[in-house]
């Protein structure tokens, strides 16, 4: 019998084993780690537990944690894995580089755990593909009716136009982005559609380097390696981590204009920035609905963000749904 509940992450129990999906603190139980954002890599910290993840996620995890990840099972998308009488398979979740969803089969029951997902293509990621399942565990970060992102192509255009206008006005455009995900997408955007050089903070450059090691084209200049000289020319766009101190940036680059790139810009007003762009690596509400219906689950569990609201909406649509 397969059971899903909360135990330091999503606990999947069968008659023979318990598997923790994206544990939120170190775990000694076998763990699946969906991607390498800092709030999801706790499962990689323990030297003793078995860890199931993609090869890129393990590589980025080693960079972030500054240590070799032990007892890891490195996986490629689509490869079947036999694990304690379970059949596992990792698929692209569409979220960030290396991110994965997990398909788990226990006898005649199929479970799909999305992790963080994106149901639209980006410049660096293909959208997640729906899979029919009996049980769907879906993240609902933006699972509230009314949260709808503009078309991605429009946001791309807005970012380029803002950067170009800022440079024309003799200011330095700085974009605050997540080092994994947004940074690679924005760098690719400027590489493909402009001649504007991209200068990146070292924490972004290190992940960009791994991204390139896996065969992805990306052109950028680290701020500590020629990047500072490019900044002095005034003809570039700079990428800094989204949690970087704004006052420190303004002090170092007084002639700058600073924008933030986050899906939350579609929900909240960010008054401390010169511009906000609602580009997200997550699915918005309509995408979450469309993805759920495409998977045709018998039961849905919702996690994160607007889990209760999204489960309630699914229940009204005739789908058994519960927040975890």
C-alpha positions in Angstrom: 0.0 0.0 0.0 1.4 3.4 -1.0 0.9 6.3 1.4 1.9 10.0 1.0 2.3 12.3 4.0 4.6 14.9 5.5 7.8 13.9 7.3 10.6 16.4 6.9 9.5 16.6 3.3 7.0 14.5 1.3 7.1 11.0 2.7 6.2 8.1 0.4 5.7 4.9 2.3 5.2 1.4 0.9 5.2 -1.9 2.7 9.0 -2.1 2.3 10.5 1.4 2.3 10.1 5.1 3.1 11.4 7.6 0.6 11.6 11.3 1.4 11.0 13.8 -1.5 12.8 17.1 -1.2 13.6 16.9 2.6 13.8 20.3 4.3 16.6 19.3 6.7 19.2 16.6 6.7 17.7 13.1 6.5 19.0 9.6 7.0 16.2 8.1 4.9 16.6 7.6 1.2 15.8 11.0 -0.5 14.9 12.4 -3.9 16.2 15.9 -4.6 14.3 17.6 -7.4 16.8 20.5 -8.1 19.6 22.5 -6.6 18.0 25.7 -5.2 19.2 26.2 -1.7 15.8 25.5 -0.1 15.7 22.0 -1.8 19.2 20.6 -1.4 19.1 19.6 2.3 18.7 16.0 1.1 22.2 16.2 -0.4 23.9 17.3 2.9 24.0 13.9 4.7 26.9 11.7 3.9 25.0 8.6 4.7 21.6 8.5 3.2 21.0 7.4 -0.4 20.3 10.4 -2.7 18.4 10.2 -6.0 18.9 13.2 -8.3 20.1 14.3 -11.8 23.7 14.6 -12.6 23.6 18.4 -13.0 21.7 18.8 -9.7 24.4 16.8 -7.9 27.2 18.9 -9.6 25.5 22.2 -8.6 24.9 20.8 -5.1 28.6 20.0 -4.7 29.4 23.6 -5.7 26.9 25.1 -3.3 27.7 22.8 -0.4 31.4 22.9 -1.1 31.8 19.1 -0.7 31.6 15.8 -2.6 28.1 14.4 -2.5 28.4 10.8 -1.2 26.0 7.9 -1.8 24.3 9.6 -4.7 22.5 7.8 -7.5 23.1 10.1 -10.5 20.2 9.8 -13.0 19.4 10.8 -16.5 15.9 11.8 -17.6 13.8 8.9 -18.8 16.1 6.1 -17.4 14.2 3.5 -15.3 15.6 2.8 -11.9 14.7 -0.3 -9.8 14.7 0.8 -6.1 13.5 -1.6 -3.4 10.8 -3.1 -5.6 9.8 0.4 -6.8 10.2 1.5 -10.4 11.4 5.1 -10.5 11.9 7.5 -13.4 13.1 11.1 -13.5 11.7 13.5 -16.1 12.4 17.2 -16.8 10.2 19.4 -14.6 10.8 22.5 -16.7 11.9 24.5 -13.6 15.7 25.1 -13.8 18.7 23.4 -15.2 18.9 19.9 -13.9 15.5 20.0 -12.2 13.4 16.8 -12.2 10.0 15.4 -11.4 9.7 11.8 -10.1 7.5 9.1 -11.5 7.1 6.3 -9.0 5.4 3.0 -9.7 4.4 0.5 -6.9 2.7 -2.5 -8.4 -0.5 -1.1 -10.1 -0.2 2.4 -8.6 1.6 5.3 -10.4 2.5 8.4 -8.5 3.9 11.6 -10.0 5.7 14.2 -7.8 6.4 17.4 -9.7 8.7 19.2 -7.5 8.8 22.8 -8.7 7.5 22.8 -12.2 7.1 25.1 -15.3 4.5 24.2 -17.9 5.8 26.5 -20.6 9.0 26.5 -22.6 11.8 29.0 -21.8 15.0 29.8 -23.6 16.9 27.2 -21.6 14.2 24.6 -20.5 11.5 22.6 -22.1 8.2 22.6 -20.3 7.3 19.6 -18.2 5.3 16.9 -20.0 2.1 15.6 -18.4 2.0 11.9 -17.4 -1.2 10.0 -16.5 -1.0 8.9 -12.9 -3.2 7.7 -10.0 -1.7 10.1 -7.5 -0.3 13.5 -8.4 1.7 15.6 -5.8 2.0 19.1 -7.3 3.7 22.2 -6.1 1.3 25.2 -6.0 3.6 28.2 -5.4 1.3 30.3 -7.6 -1.8 28.2 -7.2 -4.3 31.1 -6.5 -6.9 32.1 -9.1 -5.9 35.4 -10.7 -2.1 34.8 -10.7 -1.4 34.8 -14.4 2.0 35.6 -15.9 2.2 37.7 -19.1 3.5 35.8 -22.2 7.1 34.9 -21.8 8.1 36.5 -25.1 6.6 39.8 -23.9 8.6 39.7 -20.7 11.7 39.0 -22.7 11.1 42.0 -24.9 10.4 44.2 -21.9 13.7 43.2 -20.2 15.7 43.9 -23.4 14.0 47.3 -24.0 14.5 48.4 -20.4 18.2 47.5 -20.5 18.8 49.2 -23.8 17.0 52.3 -22.7 18.9 52.4 -19.4 22.2 52.2 -21.3 21.1 54.9 -23.8 20.4 57.1 -20.8 24.0 56.5 -19.6 23.0 54.4 -16.6 24.2 50.9 -15.7 21.3 48.3 -15.9 21.5 45.8 -13.0 19.2 42.8 -12.9 18.7 40.9 -9.6 18.1 37.2 -10.5 18.2 33.7 -8.9 21.8 32.4 -9.6 20.3 29.1 -10.8 17.6 29.4 -13.4 16.8 33.1 -14.0 20.5 33.9 -14.4 21.1 31.4 -17.2 17.8 32.3 -18.9 18.5 36.1 -18.9 22.1 35.5 -20.0 20.8 33.4 -22.9 18.2 36.1 -23.7 20.9 38.8 -24.2 23.2 36.4 -26.0 20.5 35.5 -28.6 18.8 38.8 -29.2 21.2 41.6 -28.5 24.9 42.5 -28.7 24.9 43.7 -25.1 27.6 41.9 -23.0 26.5 40.2 -19.8 28.6 40.7 -16.7 27.8 38.4 -13.8 28.5 38.1 -10.1 30.8 35.2 -9.2 28.0 33.2 -7.6 26.2 33.3 -10.9 29.3 32.7 -13.0 30.1 29.5 -11.1 26.7 28.0 -12.0 27.0 29.3 -15.5 30.3 27.4 -15.8 28.6 24.2 -14.9 25.8 24.9 -17.3 28.4 25.3 -20.1 30.2 22.1 -19.0 27.0 20.2 -19.8 27.2 21.5 -23.4 25.1 24.6 -23.2 26.2 27.8 -25.0 26.4 30.8 -22.7 28.5 34.0 -23.1 29.2 36.0 -19.9 32.0 37.9 -18.2 32.7 37.4 -14.5 32.8 40.6 -12.6 36.2 39.6 -11.1 37.6 38.5 -14.5 37.4 41.4 -17.1 33.8 42.1 -16.1 34.7 45.2 -14.1 36.4 46.7 -17.2 33.3 46.1 -19.3 31.2 47.8 -16.6 33.4 50.9 -16.8 32.6 51.1 -20.5 28.9 51.5 -19.5 27.7 49.3 -22.4 26.6 46.1 -20.6 24.0 44.5 -18.4 24.9 43.2 -14.9 23.4 40.2 -13.1 23.6 40.0 -9.3 21.9 37.5 -7.0 18.3 38.4 -6.1 19.2 38.7 -2.4 22.1 41.1 -2.9 22.1 44.2 -0.8 20.5 47.0 -2.8 22.2 49.8 -0.7 25.6 48.2 -1.3 24.9 48.0 -5.1 23.8 51.7 -5.1 26.9 52.6 -3.2 29.2 50.7 -5.5 27.4 51.7 -8.7 25.8 55.1 -8.0 24.9 55.6 -11.7 23.0 52.3 -11.9 19.3 51.4 -12.3 18.2 48.2 -10.6 15.5 45.8 -11.6 14.3 42.5 -10.0 13.2 39.5 -12.0 10.7 37.3 -10.1 7.3 35.8 -10.6 6.2 37.5 -7.4 6.2 40.8 -9.4 2.8 39.6 -10.8 1.5 39.5 -7.2 3.2 42.2 -5.2 4.6 45.7 -5.8 8.3 46.0 -5.3 8.8 49.7 -4.6 12.5 49.7 -4.0 13.4 48.9 -7.6 13.5 50.9 -10.8 11.7 48.1 -12.6 10.2 44.7 -11.9 9.7 41.8 -14.4 7.3 38.9 -13.6 9.5 36.2 -15.2 9.1 32.9 -13.3 10.5 29.4 -13.4 7.2 28.2 -11.9 3.8 27.5 -13.4 1.1 30.1 -12.9 -2.5 29.2 -11.9 -3.9 28.4 -15.4 -0.8 26.3 -16.1 -1.3 24.4 -12.9 -4.9 23.7 -13.7 -4.0 22.6 -17.3 -1.2 20.3 -16.1 -3.3 18.7 -13.4 -6.2 17.9 -15.8 -3.7 16.6 -18.4 -2.4 14.1 -15.9 -5.9 12.7 -15.2 -5.1 11.8 -11.5 -7.5 10.0 -9.2 -6.1 11.9 -6.2 -4.1 15.1 -5.9 -1.9 16.3 -3.0 -0.9 20.0 -3.1 2.2 21.5 -1.5 3.8 24.9 -1.0 2.3 28.4 -1.7 -1.4 28.3 -2.2 -1.8 24.6 -1.5 -5.1 24.9 0.4 -6.7 27.2 -2.2 -5.6 25.1 -5.1 -6.9 21.9 -3.5 -10.2 23.5 -2.8 -10.5 24.6 -6.4 -9.8 21.1 -7.6 -12.3 19.7 -5.2 -15.0 22.0 -6.7 -14.0 20.6 -10.1 -14.7 17.1 -9.0 -11.1 16.0 -8.3 -10.2 14.6 -4.9 -7.5 16.9 -3.6 -5.9 17.6 -0.3 -3.1 20.0 0.9 -0.1 18.4 2.6 
